[in-house]
Amino acid sequence: GLVLPALAKVDNLSATIGVGSQAGRTFKDVIQDTVDYFAWGQNDSGYARGAWRYSANSGDADNSTAQWPVVGMLYAQAAGATIPGFVKDEMKIWIDYIQHSSGGSGYDSPSSYTNESKTGGLLLEMVFSGYDGYKTGDTLGKQEALDFLDANWKNGPSGVWWGNFGHPYAMWGVYKGLQATIGLGNTTEITNLHAAGA
C-alpha cells in the first residue's frame, strides 16, 4: 500500500527497472500487476467481503488494514492503472458493513475500536469506490464520517494502536482521508479541526 504510491510517482512509468527482482520490467507493468494482486486478494465472502487483512483471500478483514490497498490503488489509478470495476463494487459492501451508527469506522466489526484512525480509512475507501455510503433508506455515509471526526478529533488515544491526536498512525489516516475527501487545506466542514489549528 505504501510502495505503490512511490512507484506511481516515478517520472517515466515506461522506464525499465534496472535492479532487483523486477529488473527488466517497466514501472507501469509492476504497478498494474500490484493492482491485479490486490484485486485477486480481496475477500469475497462473509463479514470480510470487499476488504483485506494481512494476506490475500484471508477470509477476515479489518479497517486499519483495508485502507492500505486502497491508498495504493488510488495512486495507481491516477498513474493510469486499470482498477477492475468489481473491486470498487465489493468495497461498497465493506463500507456499508464497517461504518458504525456514530458515523465512525470500526476495526473488524462496526462497534470494535470505533475511532478516528479507521474513520480516515473509511473516507479513503469512499473516495476510491465513488460511494458516499448512502443507500436507499440509509442515514450513514460520508458526511456522518466527517461529523464523527469533527466531534471526536480532540479525544486522546484510547490505546497503543488506536490512538488519535498525536498518534502517528491515526494522524496519517485522518490526514489522507480528509485530503482525499475535502481537499488539502479545506477544513470548513470540520470545525473542531479548524479550531484546533489543524
N, C-alpha and C positions, 0 to 999 in steps of 0.2 A: 503493500500500500504506500509506503514512503519512497521506495526505489522508483516506482513507475512515474511519479511526478518529475523526478530528476531526469529520467530518460526522456520524458516528453518535452522537456525544455532544451534539449540539445538543438543547436542552431541548424544543423543539417541532418534531418532524420533519415535521409537516403545514404548517409555516410556509412562506411563499413567499419564495424568494430574490429580493433586491431589486436586485442589481447583477451585472455580469459576464456571461459567455457563457451562464449558466444562469438568468438573471433570468426570473421568471415561473413557474418550476417549483418544486415542493416539494423539501425536503431528502430526503424519503422516496423520491421518484421518481429523483433523481440517485443516491442510494445504490444502489437496485435496478438502475439502468442500468449502474452501475460493476461491480456483481457480474456482471451479464449479459455485460459486456465481458470480464471475467476468465474467465468460463466459456467464451465463444467463443474466446478466445485461448489456452486450454490446449492443449498439444501432444497429439496423439492417435496418434502412431506412433513407432517407433524407440526408441532408448535414452531419449529425452526424454519419452516418453509419460507423461502425468499431471502434468507440471511446466511451468515457464515460463522464459523468459530475458528479453531486453531488448525484444522486440517480439512481438506476437501471432502465434501459429502459426508460430514461427520455425524449428521443426524441431530446435532444440537447447535445452539447459537446463543450469542449474547450481543447486546447492542454496543458494547465497548469495542468488540472485535469486528462486528458487521460494518462499522464505518470505514475500516481500512481499505477493503477492496473498492468501496465507493469513492474514497478520496483518489485512489489511483486511477480509476476509470473516468472520473471527471476530467483529470488532466489528459489522459489518453484520448478521450473523445475530442477535446479541444485541439489535440495534435493530429486529428484525422482518423483515429482508430474507429472501427465499427463495433458498436455495442449491440449485441443481439437484443431484439425487442423483448424477448421473454425475460431477460434479466431484470429489466425495469418493471415489467408487469408483475413478476414474482416479488420484487422488492415492495410493491404496494401492499401485498398481503402481510409482509412483516411489519410494515409501518402501522397498519390497522391493528395488528396484534399487540405491538410493544408499547404503544402510546397509552399512558395511564390517564385516568379520568381527570387528574390535575393538570393535564397538558404536557407533563414531563415524560421522559422515557425511562422505562425500567431497564434492568440488566438482562435477565433471561426470562422474565415474566414482567408484566406491566407494573406490578407492585414491589418488585425486588430491586432494592437500591435505586429507587427513582430519584434522579438528581440532575444537576446541571451538565456534568460532563457528557453523559449519554444523550441528553437533550440536544446538545450541539451536534452529535452524530445523527440524531433523528432529523434535524434540519438539513444536514448534508444529504441524507437519503431522500428527503422530499424533493430537494432541488434536482438530484440525479435522476429520479424516476419521473419528474414532471408532475408530481402528485402532491397536492396540498393536504391530503388526508381526509378530505370531505367526501363522503359517500351519502347516498340518499338517507335522510333521517339522522345523520351523524352530526354531533356537535363538536367533534375534535378535529384538529388539523394544525396547520402552520401557525395561525395566529395564537392558538391556545398554547403551543410550544413557546412562542415568543413571550406570551404573558407569564408562563411558568418561569422563564429565565428572569423576567423583569421582577417578579415577586420574590424570587429566591436568591438572586445574584449575591447579595451581601452575606448570605449564610457562610459560616466557616466550614471546613472539611468535616465530614462525618466519619472518616476512616482513612486508612492509608491509600487505598486505591480508588476511592470515590469522593475525593475532596472537591473543593470548588475554588474560592478566591485564594490566590496564591499557590495553588496546586498546579504544577506544570501540565500534567496530562489534561486536567479539566479545563484549564485556561486555553490550551491549544484547541481542544474540541469545540469549546464555545466560540472561540475566535473564528475557526474555519466555518462553523455553522452560520454565524452571523455574516461573515464575509460573503458566503455563497448566497445567503438569503436576502439580505438588505443592502449589501454593498459596503465596502470598506469606508469607514468614516461617517456613515449614516446611522446615527443612533436615535433618530427621532421617535422610533416606535418602542425603544427600550429606555424608559425614563430613569430607572434606577442605575442602569449602566452609565447613562449620560451624567446623572447626578454624582456618580462615584468617580467621574473623571476618566472613564474608560473610553 
